Amino acid sequence: MNKYKRKGKLFAFIATLAFIINILLPMQVGASETDSTKGTTEDPYIITTDVTYTPFEFQNADGEYVGIDVDILRAIAEDQGFEIELNPLNFSAGLQALETNQVDGMIAAMSITPEREESFDFSDPYFEAGTVMAVSETNDEITSYDDLEGKTVAVKVGTTGANFVNELQEEYNINVNQFDDSATMYEDVMAGHSDAVFDDYPVMAYAVQQGLKLQFPLDPESGDVYGFAVNKDQNRELLEMFNAGLANIQENGTYDEIVDRYLSEDAEPAAGNGIFGLLAANWKDLASGLGSTLVLTLVSFAIALVLGTVLGLFSASPNRVMNVISSIYITIMRGIPLIVLAFFIYFSVPQLLDIKMSAFIAGVTTLTLNTAAYISEQVRGGILAVAKGQLEAGRSLGLSYNTSMRKIILPQAIKIMIPSLINQFVITLKDTSILSVIGIVELTQTGRIVIARTYSSGSMWLIVGAIYIVIITILTWLSSVLERKLTND
C-alpha cells in the first residue's frame, strides 16, 4: 500500500511541476497571425527600435521615445491611419525579434544590405548616412586608416561600422572591441581602452554636438541608406503603407522638419549636468526602473521558491526517480548562462510554439527557471544539514516520512537556509539587469537610456550603482534581523 502511495505522490509532484512551468509559458500570449484588425488601437503594429541610438531613436527627459526614426514612423502612421506600439531592444536583439515574428517591423537606422535583404523586406530608403572614424579629442596619432595598425577599435554589434572594420582587418592588424550601444563604445574610446570608434556619421556628429570629446580625422565613407524592415514575405501591407506615407511626408515638408529638428545647428542640447542634475532630471525614470527591478525579482523569486522547494525535496527524497528528475533539471538550468536562457525563452520558444510572449513574462520565466535550480540545492543542503537522527527519531515514534519531514526536519532546515535564500534573492535582483537584452526597462536599462541621451556615463553608473548598494544593504540588514529572530525562537 505504501508503495502505491509513494507512486501517487510522485505523480502529484510531477504534475505540480508541469503545472507551474505550463503557467509560466502560455500567460499573456497571443496568436502570431495577422488579421483585418491589425494596425488598430486594439491591435497595433509592434515595431522594435534601438532607443540608445541618438539622434535616430532615444528617450527624452519626459520619458517619451523620440528621434529621427521614431518621429518619421509616427508621421507615417498618422498619414496612413494605422497605430503602432514601440518595443525597444538593442540592435542585435531587435533583429532576432523581427526574424522570429515577435514584432511586426523594425526601424533602427538599419542599413539596407544584400545580406539583410535575404532575411528581411525593406521599405524605400528614408535616410542616407556614411560610416566615419572618430578618435579622442586629444589623439593626434591617428590621422588615417594606416595608423590603425596594431590599434584597438570599438564597434557596435551588427552595424555597418562593424562590417567596415571587418573589411579593414583584411588589410590591417586591428583589434576589435564590440558593444551593444553607441554611448558605451564612445566612452570606451574616451577612457583610452579603444583607440578609435566607427559609427554612422549623423550619430557621432550629434554626440559631438552634445559635448562628447571626439574628433573626426577623416571624412565619412560613401553613404549607406536606411530602411524600415519587416520579416521576409510578412506584413506586406505595412511595408506598402510605410512607402506611401514616406512619399507623402517628404512631399509636404514634414520629413525635412523632422531631420532639422535633430541635425541642424539649432538642435537642442541634451547633455547632463552632473550627478545631482541627472538625479533631478531623471529620478522618475530611475524610480520606475527600480520598481520594475523589484517587481521582476519578487514575482520570480516567489514562484522559484515554490518550484525550488519541490525540486529540493525531490533531491533529498529516498526515491531514485525523484532524484533523477531534480538532478536533470538542476544540471540543465545551472549549465545555461542566464542571457542564453533569456534569448531562448523570448525568441526560440515563441517561434517553436507559434505564439507571442511579452518581455515581462519571458523575463519572469527566465529568472524563475534559473533561480529555482539554485534554491533547490539550498533546500537540499538545509535538509541534509539537519542531523539524520532527527528523521530516524520521528520514524521510530511512528510518524510517516512526509510527517517527519514537515514537522521535524523542515522547520530546522528553514532556519539554516534563511541566509542562503536571502543571498539568492540578492543575486536574482542583480540578475534582472541581464533582462534588458529582451527589452525590459529595469534599473540598469534605465541608466543606459539616460546615458544615450546625456552622454554622462560616469555619473549615471555611479547613481545606478548607489541605488543597488542601498537596496542590497537594506536586504542584508533584514536578513540579519530575520536570522536572529528565528535563532532566538
C-alpha positions in Angstrom: 0.0 0.0 0.0 2.8 2.4 0.9 4.4 1.6 -2.4 1.3 2.8 -4.3 1.0 5.9 -2.1 4.6 6.8 -2.9 3.9 6.4 -6.6 0.8 8.6 -6.3 2.8 11.3 -4.6 5.5 11.1 -7.2 2.9 11.7 -9.9 1.4 14.5 -7.9 4.8 16.2 -7.6 5.5 15.8 -11.3 2.0 17.2 -12.2 2.7 20.1 -9.9 6.0 20.9 -11.6 4.5 20.6 -15.0 1.6 22.8 -14.0 3.9 25.6 -12.7 6.0 25.5 -15.9 2.9 25.4 -18.0 1.5 28.5 -16.3 4.7 30.4 -16.9 4.9 29.9 -20.7 1.5 30.5 -22.1 0.4 33.5 -20.0 -0.4 36.6 -21.9 0.5 35.2 -25.3 -1.4 35.6 -28.5 -1.6 34.2 -31.9 1.1 35.3 -34.3 -1.0 35.6 -37.4 -2.4 38.9 -38.6 -6.0 39.7 -39.3 -8.1 42.6 -40.5 -7.9 44.4 -37.2 -4.1 44.8 -37.3 -2.9 48.4 -37.0 -5.9 49.5 -34.9 -5.8 50.8 -31.3 -6.8 47.4 -30.1 -4.2 45.6 -32.1 -1.4 48.0 -33.1 1.7 47.1 -35.2 4.5 46.2 -32.8 7.7 48.0 -34.0 11.1 47.4 -32.5 13.7 50.1 -32.3 17.0 50.7 -30.6 16.4 53.5 -28.1 20.0 54.1 -27.3 21.0 55.4 -30.8 20.7 59.2 -30.7 19.6 61.1 -32.7 17.6 58.4 -34.5 16.0 56.8 -31.5 16.2 57.7 -27.8 14.1 58.5 -24.8 13.9 62.2 -23.9 13.8 63.7 -20.4 10.0 63.3 -20.3 10.2 59.6 -20.9 9.0 59.8 -24.5 10.6 57.9 -27.4 11.8 60.4 -29.9 14.4 60.7 -32.7 14.6 60.9 -36.5 13.4 57.3 -36.9 10.7 57.4 -34.3 9.3 60.7 -35.5 9.3 59.6 -39.1 7.5 56.4 -38.2 4.9 58.3 -36.2 4.4 60.8 -39.0 3.9 58.0 -41.5 1.5 56.2 -39.2 -0.6 59.3 -38.8 -0.6 59.9 -42.5 -1.7 56.4 -43.3 -4.0 56.0 -40.4 -2.5 53.0 -38.6 -1.5 52.5 -34.9 1.9 51.5 -33.6 3.5 50.3 -30.4 7.2 50.6 -29.8 9.2 47.6 -28.4 12.7 48.9 -27.6 15.5 46.3 -27.9 19.2 46.5 -28.5 20.0 46.3 -32.2 21.0 42.6 -32.4 18.1 41.5 -30.2 15.8 43.6 -32.4 16.9 41.6 -35.5 16.1 38.4 -33.7 12.7 39.6 -32.6 11.9 40.5 -36.2 13.1 37.3 -37.6 11.1 35.2 -35.1 7.9 37.4 -35.7 7.9 38.7 -32.1 7.5 42.1 -33.7 5.9 43.3 -37.0 8.6 45.7 -38.1 11.9 47.3 -37.2 13.2 50.9 -37.6 16.6 51.4 -36.1 18.9 53.3 -38.6 19.2 49.9 -40.3 21.3 49.9 -43.4 19.9 48.1 -46.4 22.5 45.4 -47.4 22.3 42.4 -49.7 22.8 40.1 -46.7 19.9 41.6 -44.8 17.7 41.5 -47.9 17.9 37.7 -47.8 16.1 37.7 -44.5 14.0 40.9 -44.5 11.9 43.0 -46.9 12.9 46.7 -46.8 11.0 49.9 -47.5 12.2 52.6 -49.8 15.3 54.3 -48.3 14.4 57.1 -45.9 17.9 58.3 -44.9 21.4 58.2 -46.2 24.5 58.2 -43.9 28.1 57.1 -44.2 30.4 55.4 -41.7 33.0 57.6 -40.1 36.0 57.1 -37.8 36.4 59.1 -34.6 39.2 59.3 -32.1 39.6 61.1 -28.8 39.9 64.9 -29.0 43.5 64.6 -27.6 44.6 61.9 -30.0 46.8 63.3 -32.8 48.5 59.9 -33.7 45.7 58.5 -35.8 45.1 60.5 -39.0 44.5 57.7 -41.5 43.5 54.0 -41.6 47.2 53.1 -41.9 47.6 54.4 -38.4 45.2 51.8 -37.1 47.9 49.1 -37.5 48.1 47.3 -34.1 45.5 49.5 -32.6 42.1 48.7 -30.9 38.8 49.8 -32.5 35.3 50.0 -30.9 32.3 49.0 -33.0 28.6 48.3 -32.4 27.5 44.8 -32.9 25.7 44.1 -36.3 26.2 47.6 -37.7 27.6 48.9 -41.0 30.5 50.3 -39.0 31.3 46.8 -37.7 31.2 45.4 -41.2 33.5 48.2 -42.4 36.1 47.4 -39.7 35.9 43.7 -40.7 37.0 44.8 -44.2 39.8 46.9 -42.8 41.0 43.9 -40.8 41.8 42.2 -44.1 44.4 44.8 -44.7 45.5 45.9 -41.2 46.1 44.2 -37.9 43.3 45.7 -35.9 41.9 44.5 -32.5 38.1 45.0 -32.1 36.0 45.7 -29.0 32.3 45.1 -29.7 29.5 46.8 -27.9 25.7 46.8 -27.9 25.2 50.5 -27.7 26.9 53.6 -29.1 27.3 55.6 -25.9 29.3 52.8 -24.2 31.7 52.4 -27.2 32.2 56.2 -27.3 33.1 56.1 -23.6 35.5 53.2 -24.3 37.5 55.5 -26.6 37.5 58.4 -24.3 38.6 56.2 -21.4 41.6 55.0 -23.6 40.6 51.3 -23.9 40.0 51.7 -27.6 42.0 54.0 -29.9 39.2 54.7 -32.4 35.5 54.1 -33.0 33.5 53.6 -36.2 29.8 54.6 -36.4 27.3 56.3 -38.6 28.3 60.0 -39.2 25.0 61.6 -38.1 25.0 59.6 -34.8 28.6 60.6 -34.0 28.2 64.2 -35.1 25.2 64.5 -32.8 27.2 63.1 -29.9 30.0 65.6 -30.5 27.4 68.4 -30.8 26.2 67.4 -27.3 29.7 67.9 -25.9 31.4 64.4 -26.3 35.1 65.0 -26.7 35.7 63.2 -30.0 37.1 64.4 -33.4 36.9 63.2 -37.0 40.4 62.8 -38.6 38.8 61.6 -41.9 35.7 62.4 -44.0 32.8 59.9 -43.8 32.7 57.0 -46.2 30.2 56.9 -49.0 26.7 56.8 -47.6 24.6 53.7 -46.7 20.8 54.0 -47.0 18.5 53.2 -44.1 15.3 51.3 -44.5 12.3 50.2 -42.5 12.2 46.4 -42.3 9.7 43.6 -42.0 10.3 39.9 -41.9 10.6 38.2 -45.3 7.3 37.8 -47.0 5.5 39.2 -43.9 3.4 42.3 -43.3 3.4 43.4 -47.0 0.5 45.9 -46.2 2.6 47.6 -43.5 5.5 48.0 -45.9 3.4 49.5 -48.6 1.8 51.9 -46.1 5.3 52.9 -44.9 6.4 53.7 -48.5 3.2 55.6 -49.3 3.4 57.6 -46.1 7.2 58.3 -46.6 6.5 59.8 -50.0 3.8 62.0 -48.6 5.8 63.4 -45.7 8.7 64.1 -48.0 6.5 65.9 -50.4 4.7 68.1 -47.7 7.9 69.0 -45.9 7.3 67.1 -42.7 10.3 64.9 -43.3 12.7 67.9 -43.6 11.2 69.4 -40.4 12.0 66.1 -38.5 15.6 65.8 -39.7 16.3 69.5 -39.0 14.9 69.1 -35.5 17.8 66.8 -34.6 20.7 67.6 -37.0 20.6 71.3 -37.6 22.9 73.7 -35.7 20.0 74.8 -33.7 19.2 71.3 -32.3 18.5 71.4 -28.6 21.4 70.1 -26.4 20.6 67.2 -24.2 23.7 66.8 -22.1 23.5 66.1 -18.4 24.6 68.3 -15.5 26.5 66.1 -13.1 25.2 63.7 -10.5 22.6 66.0 -8.9 21.4 67.4 -12.2 20.9 63.9 -13.5 19.0 62.8 -10.4 16.8 65.9 -10.5 16.0 65.4 -14.2 15.6 61.6 -14.2 14.5 60.5 -10.7 11.1 59.4 -12.0 12.6 57.2 -14.7 15.1 55.7 -12.2 12.2 55.1 -9.7 10.2 53.4 -12.4 13.2 51.3 -13.4 13.8 50.3 -9.8 10.1 49.4 -9.5 10.4 47.1 -12.5 13.5 45.5 -11.0 11.8 44.8 -7.7 8.6 43.5 -9.3 10.6 41.1 -11.5 12.6 40.0 -8.5 9.7 39.5 -6.2 7.4 37.7 -8.7 10.2 35.5 -10.0 11.6 34.6 -6.6 8.2 33.8 -5.1 7.5 31.3 -7.9 11.1 30.0 -7.9 10.8 29.4 -4.1 7.8 27.0 -4.7 9.4 25.3 -7.6 12.9 25.1 -6.0 11.4 23.7 -2.8 9.7 20.9 -4.7 12.9 20.1 -6.5 14.9 20.3 -3.3 12.5 17.8 -1.7 13.0 15.6 -4.8 16.7 15.7 -4.3 16.5 14.8 -0.6 13.9 12.1 -1.2 14.9 8.4 -0.9 13.0 7.9 -4.2 15.5 7.4 -7.0 13.1 8.7 -9.7 12.7 12.0 -7.9 16.4 12.3 -7.5 16.9 11.9 -11.3 14.2 14.5 -12.2 15.8 17.0 -9.8 19.3 16.3 -11.0 18.5 16.7 -14.7 16.7 20.0 -14.1 19.5 21.4 -11.9 22.2 20.3 -14.4 20.4 21.9 -17.3 19.5 25.2 -15.7 22.8 25.8 -13.9 24.7 25.0 -17.1 22.9 27.5 -19.3 24.1 31.2 -19.0 21.2 33.4 -18.0 21.5 35.6 -21.1 21.3 32.5 -23.3 18.2 31.3 -21.4 16.6 34.7 -21.8 17.1 34.7 -25.6 15.8 31.1 -25.8 12.7 31.9 -23.8 11.9 35.1 -25.6 12.8 34.3 -29.1 13.1 30.5 -29.6 10.1 29.3 -27.6 7.5 31.6 -29.3 8.9 30.6 -32.7 8.7 26.9 -31.8 5.2 27.1 -30.4 4.0 29.8 -32.8 3.0 32.2 -30.1 3.8 35.7 -28.9 5.2 36.3 -25.5 5.5 39.6 -23.6 9.0 40.6 -22.5 7.8 40.6 -18.8 6.5 37.0 -19.0 9.7 35.9 -20.7 11.8 37.7 -18.0 9.9 36.2 -15.1 10.1 32.8 -16.7 13.9 33.1 -17.2 14.6 34.3 -13.7 12.2 31.7 -12.2 13.7 28.7 -14.0 17.3 29.8 -13.2 16.7 30.7 -9.6 14.7 27.6 -8.8 17.8 25.4 -9.7 19.9 27.2 -7.1 17.1 27.3 -4.4 16.6 23.5 -4.8 20.2 22.9 -3.9 19.9 25.3 -0.9 16.8 23.3 0.2 18.6 20.0 -0.2 21.6 21.4 1.7 19.4 22.7 4.5 17.7 19.3 4.8 20.9 17.4 4.8 22.4 19.7 7.4 19.8 18.5 10.0 21.2 15.5 11.9 19.9 12.2 10.4 19.0 11.1 13.9 16.1 13.6 13.9 14.4 11.9 11.0 15.1 8.4 12.5 13.6 9.6 15.8 10.5 10.7 14.1 10.1 7.5 12.2 10.7 5.5 15.4 7.8 7.3 17.0 5.5 6.1 14.2 5.4 9.2 12.1 5.4 8.8 8.4 8.3 10.1 6.2 6.3 13.1 5.0 5.1 14.0 8.5 8.6 13.7 9.9 9.9 16.0 7.2 7.1 18.5 7.7 7.1 18.6 11.5 10.7 17.9 12.4 13.2 18.4 9.5 11.9 21.3 7.5 11.4 23.7 10.5 15.0 23.2 11.4 16.2 23.3 7.8 14.4 26.6 7.1 16.4 28.3 9.8 19.6 27.0 8.2 18.5 28.1 4.7 17.5 31.7 5.5 20.9 33.3 4.9 21.3 31.4 1.7 17.9 32.3 0.5 18.4 36.0 1.2 21.7 35.8 -0.7 19.9 34.2 -3.6 17.3 36.9 -3.6 20.0 39.5 -3.9 21.6 37.6 -6.8 18.2 37.4 -8.5 17.7 41.1 -8.0 21.1 41.8 -9.7 20.4 39.3 -12.5 17.4 41.4 -13.6 19.9 43.7 -15.3 20.6 40.9 -17.9 16.9 41.1 -19.0 17.5 44.4 -20.7 18.6 42.3 -23.7 15.0 41.4 -24.3 13.7 44.9 -23.9 12.7 45.1 -20.3 13.4 48.6 -19.0 14.6 47.8 -15.4 17.1 49.9 -13.4 20.2 49.1 -15.5 18.4 49.7 -18.8 17.1 52.9 -17.5 20.6 54.0 -16.8 21.6 53.1 -20.4 18.7 55.1 -21.8 19.7 58.2 -19.8 23.3 57.8 -20.9 22.3 57.6 -24.6 20.5 60.9 -24.2 23.1 62.8 -22.0 26.4 61.0 -22.6 27.1 61.2 -18.8 28.0 57.6 -18.3 30.3 58.1 -15.3 27.8 60.0 -13.2 24.9 57.8 -14.2 26.6 54.5 -13.5 27.6 55.9 -10.1 23.9 56.7 -9.4 22.7 53.3 -10.6 25.4 51.5 -8.5 24.5 53.5 -5.4 20.8 52.6 -5.8 21.7 48.9 -6.0 24.0 49.2 -2.9 21.2 50.9 -0.9 18.7 48.2 -1.8 21.0 45.3 -1.2 22.2 46.8 2.1 18.6 47.0 3.3 18.0 43.4 2.3 21.2 42.3 4.1 20.0 44.1 7.2 16.6 42.5 7.0 18.3 39.1 6.6 20.3 39.6 9.8 17.2 40.6 11.7 15.2 37.6 10.4 18.0 35.2 11.2 18.4 36.5 14.7 14.7 36.2 15.3 14.5 32.7 14.1 17.6 31.7 16.1 16.1 33.0 19.3 12.7 31.2 18.8 
